[in-house]
């Protein structure tokens, strides 16, 4: 089966009914249309804007031309210009008349957003889990966005790097194959199209894989991937269409120093940065990724958020044609985070440096083979570790026999490494909601490796919270209260 690069609408999975979530808004199809960057509120042709910004398809630049405003008072100030912060801004601009400012100490795609593989996957999500409904809703919104681009005569692959490759969650043993069969049953019962592949079927789908009689896989044909840089550039340009209305501005390379509270009611009334003070009339949203925990400590507002960075390496082989992949691939061990103990120089095991290596592989829009991946707690370090890259390569070679004939030295200058810091929450769920004691401060972080995948659902949820609407997805599992500590 060849990789699919053109857009095809997918059958819509079922959202689980919830007695605690009531929607008085338009039905999903109408909402999805309004929730695209091509909604009727935008006053210009975004097709032309995209062409002006980026020219021919290829790697795009984001954040290089920030839009600033003379005013320093906005309805909502968003701290963080990753995929979460920018899509929250987008949702507020499309679904309300609020003005929005985005503030960041760097530029978009300089953190975890720009370093990932771009998976929009349901394969790694478990039906019935706290995160399932949010993942399903977000997947539907990404599908709707791609569909709307297609209906406007734009190519989602050129604009977003959108590829409906499908996903393969792959197992090597009898036990892993049995686990995948059960997962396929669960996914199918939840309304997600999924199929279990025997070893023979798997080899037919992915001839480059090493497959024996015990191998098996879960195939989800509607899983997709994006190019984060293209997607962020498009979202950013869409947000900028509201500048002429005085509703949007960006302030990059401007670290946040503190939140200023009102002497009257104790609510936050402004965000102080290294260069300016931004007054917020309605809300502050902190979407600072792995820096959210340390930022909240530095702001000295009496709330401890246990988000910390979880470092990841990806190996990118540019224009690599030695093997061909028809889907995005992931070994089942990635889901359970197989552990390899990393020892310090003194020979002692450091639990904080516990390292996991699992095979993931995909071919991106530009024909690069993207291989991973690692998970590791080493603070905020973004230095590449050659030993980890070697471990990733050796792990990948176990799955692809043709790569065993090659070494990384031979690949030379066509080898790149991506380093990202995932925002890790100990309970595995993002934290989305108001900060206890600060009713107008909202957190939206802790998505770890699923930021891109969960972005549109998170943005919809935060916008509903800010505007006081009831949501499409139950807010309760992601609430801040009970998951952060005072002091």
C-alpha positions as CSV (number, residue, x, y, z in Angstrom):
1,X,0.0,0.0,0.0
2,X,1.5,3.3,-1.1
3,X,1.7,6.3,1.3
4,X,-1.3,8.6,0.7
5,X,-0.6,12.3,0.2
6,X,-3.9,13.6,-0.9
7,X,-6.8,14.5,1.4
8,X,-9.6,11.9,2.0
9,X,-12.3,12.6,4.6
10,X,-12.5,10.0,7.3
11,X,-15.5,8.4,8.9
12,X,-16.2,10.2,12.2
13,X,-15.6,8.2,15.4
14,X,-18.1,8.4,18.2
15,X,-17.7,10.8,21.1
16,X,-18.8,9.2,24.3
17,X,-22.0,10.8,25.7
18,X,-21.4,12.7,28.9
19,X,-24.1,13.8,31.2
20,X,-21.8,16.5,32.6
21,X,-21.2,18.1,29.2
22,X,-24.1,19.9,27.5
23,X,-23.7,21.8,24.3
24,X,-26.0,24.5,23.1
25,X,-23.7,25.4,20.2
26,X,-24.1,24.4,16.6
27,X,-23.8,20.7,15.6
28,X,-20.3,19.4,15.1
29,X,-20.2,19.9,11.3
30,X,-21.2,23.6,11.6
31,X,-18.7,24.1,14.5
32,X,-15.9,22.4,12.5
33,X,-16.4,24.8,9.6
34,X,-16.3,27.8,11.8
35,X,-13.3,26.4,13.6
36,X,-11.2,26.4,10.5
37,X,-8.8,29.2,9.5
38,X,-11.1,29.8,6.6
39,X,-14.0,30.9,8.8
40,X,-16.1,33.8,7.7
41,X,-14.7,36.1,10.3
42,X,-11.4,36.4,8.5
43,X,-11.5,39.4,6.2
44,X,-8.8,38.3,3.6
45,X,-8.0,35.5,1.3
46,X,-5.7,33.2,3.2
47,X,-4.7,31.3,0.1
48,X,-3.0,34.5,-1.2
49,X,-1.6,35.2,2.3
50,X,0.0,31.7,2.4
51,X,1.6,32.3,-1.0
52,X,3.0,35.7,0.0
53,X,4.4,34.4,3.2
54,X,6.0,31.1,2.1
55,X,6.3,30.9,-1.7
56,X,6.8,27.4,-3.0
57,X,6.5,24.4,-0.7
58,X,9.5,23.6,1.5
59,X,10.7,24.4,5.0
60,X,9.0,27.5,6.2
61,X,10.0,30.2,8.6
62,X,7.8,31.1,11.6
63,X,8.0,34.0,14.0
64,X,10.5,35.9,11.8
65,X,8.1,38.8,11.3
66,X,6.2,39.3,14.5
67,X,3.2,41.6,14.4
68,X,3.2,44.1,17.2
69,X,0.7,46.7,18.3
70,X,1.0,50.2,19.8
71,X,-1.5,49.2,22.5
72,X,-0.5,47.2,25.5
73,X,-4.0,46.3,26.7
74,X,-5.8,43.2,25.5
75,X,-8.7,41.1,26.6
76,X,-6.5,37.9,26.8
77,X,-2.7,37.6,27.1
78,X,-1.3,34.2,26.2
79,X,2.1,33.3,27.5
80,X,3.7,30.8,25.1
81,X,3.8,30.7,21.3
82,X,4.0,27.0,20.8
83,X,1.3,25.1,19.0
84,X,-0.9,25.2,22.1
85,X,-0.6,29.0,22.6
86,X,-1.1,29.9,19.0
87,X,-4.1,27.6,18.5
88,X,-5.8,29.1,21.6
89,X,-5.3,32.5,20.2
90,X,-6.7,31.3,16.9
91,X,-9.8,29.8,18.6
92,X,-10.5,33.0,20.6
93,X,-10.1,35.2,17.5
94,X,-12.5,33.0,15.5
95,X,-15.1,32.3,18.1
96,X,-15.3,35.7,19.9
97,X,-14.7,39.4,19.5
98,X,-11.9,39.3,22.1
99,X,-8.5,40.9,21.5
100,X,-5.5,38.6,22.0
101,X,-1.7,39.1,22.6
102,X,0.8,36.2,22.4
103,X,4.0,36.7,24.4
104,X,7.0,34.4,24.2
105,X,10.7,34.4,25.4
106,X,11.7,33.0,22.0
107,X,9.7,32.4,18.7
108,X,7.2,29.7,17.5
109,X,8.6,26.3,16.8
110,X,11.7,26.8,18.9
111,X,10.6,24.3,21.5
112,X,8.9,20.9,21.5
113,X,6.5,21.9,18.7
114,X,9.2,22.2,16.1
115,X,11.2,19.1,17.2
116,X,8.5,16.4,17.0
117,X,7.4,13.9,14.3
118,X,4.1,15.6,13.8
119,X,1.8,12.6,14.5
120,X,-1.9,13.1,14.7
121,X,-2.6,9.7,16.0
122,X,-5.3,7.8,17.9
123,X,-3.3,4.5,17.8
124,X,-1.4,5.4,21.1
125,X,-4.6,6.5,22.9
126,X,-6.8,4.2,25.0
127,X,-10.6,4.3,24.7
128,X,-12.2,5.2,28.1
129,X,-9.1,6.9,29.4
130,X,-9.3,10.4,30.7
131,X,-7.5,11.8,27.6
132,X,-9.6,9.8,25.1
133,X,-12.4,12.3,24.5
134,X,-10.0,15.2,24.1
135,X,-7.8,13.2,21.7
136,X,-10.8,12.2,19.6
137,X,-12.2,15.7,19.5
138,X,-8.9,17.2,18.5
139,X,-8.4,14.5,15.8
140,X,-11.8,15.4,14.3
141,X,-10.9,19.2,14.3
142,X,-7.7,18.5,12.5
143,X,-9.6,16.4,9.9
144,X,-12.1,19.3,9.5
145,X,-9.3,21.8,9.0
146,X,-7.7,19.7,6.2
147,X,-11.2,19.2,4.6
148,X,-11.9,22.9,4.6
149,X,-8.5,23.7,3.0
150,X,-9.3,21.1,0.4
151,X,-12.7,22.6,-0.2
152,X,-11.1,26.0,-0.7
153,X,-8.9,24.7,-3.5
154,X,-5.8,24.5,-1.3
155,X,-3.6,21.4,-0.9
156,X,-3.4,20.4,2.8
157,X,-0.1,18.7,2.2
158,X,1.5,21.9,0.9
159,X,-0.1,24.1,3.5
160,X,0.2,21.9,6.6
161,X,2.4,19.1,5.6
162,X,-0.7,16.9,6.0
163,X,-0.3,13.3,5.1
164,X,-2.9,10.6,5.8
165,X,-0.3,7.8,6.0
166,X,-2.2,5.8,8.6
167,X,-0.4,4.5,11.7
168,X,1.0,1.0,12.5
169,X,1.6,0.1,16.1
170,X,3.9,-2.9,15.8
171,X,4.6,-5.9,18.1
172,X,7.4,-8.5,17.8
173,X,6.2,-11.1,20.3
174,X,3.2,-13.3,20.9
175,X,2.3,-11.2,24.0
176,X,2.6,-7.9,22.2
177,X,0.5,-9.2,19.2
178,X,-2.2,-10.3,21.7
179,X,-2.1,-6.9,23.3
180,X,-2.5,-5.2,19.9
181,X,-5.5,-7.5,19.0
182,X,-7.2,-6.3,22.2
183,X,-6.4,-2.7,21.4
184,X,-8.0,-3.1,17.9
185,X,-11.1,-4.4,19.5
186,X,-11.3,-1.5,21.9
187,X,-10.7,1.1,19.2
188,X,-13.3,-0.5,16.9
189,X,-15.9,-0.5,19.7
190,X,-15.1,3.2,20.3
191,X,-15.9,3.9,16.6
192,X,-12.3,4.3,15.4
193,X,-11.5,2.4,12.2
194,X,-8.8,-0.1,13.2
195,X,-7.6,-3.5,11.9
196,X,-5.2,-6.1,13.3
197,X,-2.6,-7.3,10.8
198,X,-1.1,-10.8,11.0
199,X,2.6,-11.2,10.2
200,X,1.8,-12.0,6.6
201,X,-0.4,-8.9,6.2
202,X,2.1,-6.8,8.0
203,X,4.9,-7.8,5.7
204,X,2.7,-6.9,2.7
205,X,2.0,-3.4,4.1
206,X,5.6,-2.7,5.1
207,X,8.1,-4.8,3.2
208,X,11.1,-3.1,4.7
209,X,10.2,-4.3,8.2
210,X,11.7,-7.4,9.8
211,X,8.7,-9.6,10.4
212,X,8.5,-13.1,11.8
213,X,5.6,-15.4,12.5
214,X,5.0,-13.9,15.9
215,X,4.8,-10.3,14.7
216,X,1.5,-8.4,14.5
217,X,0.3,-4.8,14.2
218,X,-2.6,-2.5,14.8
219,X,-3.4,-0.5,11.6
220,X,-5.3,2.8,11.9
221,X,-5.8,4.0,8.3
222,X,-7.1,7.5,9.3
223,X,-4.2,8.5,11.5
224,X,-2.3,11.4,10.0
225,X,0.8,13.5,10.4
226,X,1.7,17.2,9.9
227,X,4.7,19.3,9.4
228,X,4.8,21.5,12.5
229,X,6.7,24.4,10.9
230,X,4.2,24.6,8.0
231,X,1.2,24.3,10.3
232,X,2.4,26.9,12.7
233,X,3.2,29.3,9.9
234,X,-0.3,28.9,8.6
235,X,-1.9,29.4,11.9
236,X,0.2,32.4,12.7
237,X,-0.7,34.0,9.4
238,X,-4.3,33.3,10.0
239,X,-4.1,35.0,13.4
240,X,-2.4,38.0,11.8
241,X,-5.5,38.7,9.7
242,X,-7.1,40.2,12.8
243,X,-4.3,42.8,13.3
244,X,-6.2,45.3,11.2
245,X,-9.1,45.1,13.6
246,X,-6.9,45.8,16.6
247,X,-7.5,42.3,17.9
248,X,-4.1,40.6,17.7
249,X,-0.5,41.1,18.3
250,X,2.7,39.1,18.9
251,X,5.6,39.9,21.3
252,X,8.5,37.6,20.8
253,X,12.0,37.5,22.5
254,X,10.3,39.0,25.5
255,X,10.4,36.8,28.6
256,X,7.7,37.0,31.2
257,X,8.9,38.2,34.6
258,X,5.8,38.3,36.8
259,X,2.0,38.6,37.0
260,X,0.7,41.8,38.5
261,X,-2.3,41.4,40.8
262,X,-5.0,44.0,41.5
263,X,-5.0,45.5,45.0
264,X,-8.8,45.5,44.9
265,X,-9.8,41.9,44.1
266,X,-6.5,40.0,43.9
267,X,-7.0,39.0,40.3
268,X,-4.2,39.3,37.8
269,X,-4.5,42.5,35.9
270,X,-1.2,42.5,33.9
271,X,1.7,40.5,32.6
272,X,5.1,42.1,33.2
273,X,7.8,41.1,30.7
274,X,11.4,42.2,30.3
275,X,10.4,44.9,27.8
276,X,6.8,45.9,28.7
277,X,3.6,45.5,30.7
278,X,0.6,43.9,29.0
279,X,-2.7,44.6,30.7
280,X,-5.4,41.9,30.5
281,X,-9.1,42.7,30.8
282,X,-10.4,39.2,30.9
283,X,-7.8,36.4,31.2
284,X,-4.2,35.3,31.2
285,X,-3.4,31.9,29.6
286,X,-0.1,30.2,30.5
287,X,0.8,27.8,27.7
288,X,4.6,27.7,28.2
289,X,5.2,24.0,27.6
290,X,7.9,22.5,29.8
291,X,8.7,25.9,31.2
292,X,5.2,26.2,32.8
293,X,6.3,24.7,36.1
294,X,9.4,26.8,36.6
295,X,7.6,29.9,35.3
296,X,4.8,29.5,37.9
297,X,7.4,29.1,40.6
298,X,9.3,32.2,39.5
299,X,6.1,34.2,39.4
300,X,5.8,33.6,43.1
301,X,2.0,33.2,43.2
302,X,1.9,30.3,45.7
303,X,1.1,27.5,43.3
304,X,3.4,24.6,42.5
305,X,2.7,23.0,39.1
306,X,4.6,19.7,38.7
307,X,5.4,20.1,35.0
308,X,9.0,19.4,34.1
309,X,11.0,18.9,30.9
310,X,11.3,15.4,29.4
311,X,14.1,15.5,26.8
312,X,13.7,13.7,23.5
313,X,16.1,13.0,20.5
314,X,15.0,12.3,17.0
315,X,17.4,11.3,14.2
316,X,16.6,12.7,10.7
317,X,18.1,11.2,7.6
318,X,17.5,13.8,4.8
319,X,16.3,12.7,1.4
320,X,16.8,9.1,2.4
321,X,15.7,6.5,-0.1
322,X,17.3,3.3,1.1
323,X,14.0,2.1,2.6
324,X,10.4,3.0,1.8
325,X,7.7,3.4,4.5
326,X,4.0,3.3,3.7
327,X,2.8,4.3,7.1
328,X,3.9,6.0,10.3
329,X,5.4,3.3,12.5
330,X,5.7,2.9,16.3
331,X,6.7,-0.2,18.3
332,X,4.2,-1.0,21.0
333,X,6.9,-0.5,23.6
334,X,6.7,3.3,23.0
335,X,3.2,3.3,24.5
336,X,4.5,1.6,27.7
337,X,7.7,3.6,27.7
338,X,10.2,0.7,27.9
339,X,12.9,1.6,30.4
340,X,16.7,1.4,30.0
341,X,18.7,2.4,33.0
342,X,21.3,5.0,32.3
343,X,24.2,5.0,34.7
344,X,26.1,8.0,35.8
345,X,29.9,8.3,35.5
346,X,30.2,7.0,39.1
347,X,28.4,3.9,38.0
348,X,25.3,4.7,40.1
349,X,21.8,4.6,38.7
350,X,20.1,8.0,38.7
351,X,16.3,7.6,38.5
352,X,16.0,11.2,37.3
353,X,18.0,10.2,34.3
354,X,16.0,7.1,33.5
355,X,16.2,6.7,29.7
356,X,13.7,5.0,27.4
357,X,14.4,4.2,23.8
358,X,11.6,3.0,21.5
359,X,11.4,2.7,17.7
360,X,9.3,5.2,15.8
361,X,9.7,5.9,12.1
362,X,8.1,8.0,9.5
363,X,8.8,9.8,6.2
364,X,8.0,13.5,6.3
365,X,6.6,15.7,3.5
366,X,10.1,16.5,2.2
367,X,11.2,12.9,2.0
368,X,13.2,12.8,5.1
369,X,13.3,9.6,7.2
370,X,12.5,10.6,10.8
371,X,13.6,8.1,13.4
372,X,13.1,8.0,17.2
373,X,12.9,8.2,19.9
374,X,14.2,8.8,23.4
375,X,12.6,10.0,26.7
376,X,14.8,11.3,29.5
377,X,14.8,13.6,32.5
378,X,17.9,15.8,32.5
379,X,16.5,19.2,33.3
380,X,16.5,21.8,30.6
381,X,19.5,20.6,28.7
382,X,19.1,20.6,24.9
383,X,22.6,19.3,24.1
384,X,22.7,16.3,21.7
385,X,23.9,13.1,23.3
386,X,25.8,10.9,20.8
387,X,25.3,7.8,22.8
388,X,21.5,8.3,22.7
389,X,21.6,8.8,18.9
390,X,23.6,5.6,18.6
391,X,21.1,3.8,20.8
392,X,18.2,5.0,18.6
393,X,20.1,3.8,15.5
394,X,20.7,0.4,16.9
395,X,17.1,0.1,18.0
396,X,15.9,1.0,14.5
397,X,18.3,-1.5,12.9
398,X,16.5,-4.3,14.8
399,X,13.4,-3.5,12.9
400,X,14.8,-2.7,9.4
401,X,17.3,-5.3,8.1
402,X,18.5,-3.1,5.3
403,X,19.7,-0.5,7.8
404,X,22.0,-3.0,9.5
405,X,24.2,-2.8,6.4
406,X,24.8,1.0,7.1
407,X,26.4,3.0,9.8
408,X,25.8,6.7,10.7
409,X,29.3,7.8,9.7
410,X,28.5,6.8,6.1
411,X,25.4,9.0,6.1
412,X,27.5,12.0,7.2
413,X,26.2,15.5,6.4
414,X,22.7,14.2,5.5
415,X,22.1,13.3,9.2
416,X,20.4,15.8,11.5
417,X,19.3,15.6,15.1
418,X,16.2,17.2,16.6
419,X,16.1,17.9,20.4
420,X,12.9,18.7,22.1
421,X,11.8,19.2,25.7
422,X,8.3,17.6,26.3
423,X,6.2,19.1,29.0
424,X,5.7,16.1,31.4
425,X,3.0,15.8,33.9
426,X,3.3,12.9,36.4
427,X,-0.2,11.6,35.9
428,X,0.1,11.6,32.1
429,X,-2.6,14.2,31.4
430,X,-2.3,17.8,30.4
431,X,-3.4,20.4,33.0
432,X,-6.1,22.7,31.5
433,X,-8.1,25.1,33.6
434,X,-8.1,28.0,36.1
435,X,-5.4,28.3,38.8
436,X,-6.8,28.0,42.3
437,X,-7.1,31.4,43.8
438,X,-6.6,33.2,40.5
439,X,-9.9,32.9,38.6
440,X,-8.7,34.7,35.5
441,X,-5.5,32.7,35.1
442,X,-5.7,29.6,33.0
443,X,-3.1,26.9,32.5
444,X,-2.8,24.8,29.3
445,X,0.3,22.7,29.4
446,X,1.6,19.2,30.2
447,X,0.8,17.5,26.9
448,X,4.2,15.8,26.8
449,X,4.6,14.3,23.3
450,X,1.0,15.0,22.2
451,X,0.9,18.8,22.0
452,X,0.4,18.9,18.2
453,X,-2.1,16.1,18.3
454,X,-4.2,17.6,21.1
455,X,-3.8,21.2,20.2
456,X,-7.1,22.0,18.5
457,X,-9.2,20.2,21.2
458,X,-7.2,22.0,23.9
459,X,-7.7,25.4,22.2
460,X,-11.4,24.8,21.9
461,X,-11.6,23.8,25.6
462,X,-9.6,26.9,26.8
463,X,-11.7,29.3,24.7
464,X,-14.9,27.8,26.1
465,X,-13.5,28.2,29.6
466,X,-12.5,31.8,29.0
467,X,-15.9,32.7,27.5
468,X,-17.8,30.8,30.1
469,X,-19.2,28.2,27.6
470,X,-19.9,24.6,28.3
471,X,-17.6,22.4,26.4
472,X,-17.6,19.6,23.8
473,X,-15.4,17.6,26.1
474,X,-15.6,17.3,29.9
475,X,-13.3,19.8,31.6
476,X,-13.0,17.8,34.9
477,X,-10.2,15.3,34.1
478,X,-7.8,18.2,33.2
479,X,-8.7,20.5,36.1
480,X,-5.8,22.2,37.9
481,X,-7.2,21.8,41.4
482,X,-6.0,18.7,43.1
483,X,-3.1,18.2,40.7
484,X,-1.0,21.2,41.8
485,X,0.3,22.1,45.3
486,X,0.1,25.3,47.3
487,X,3.3,27.0,48.4
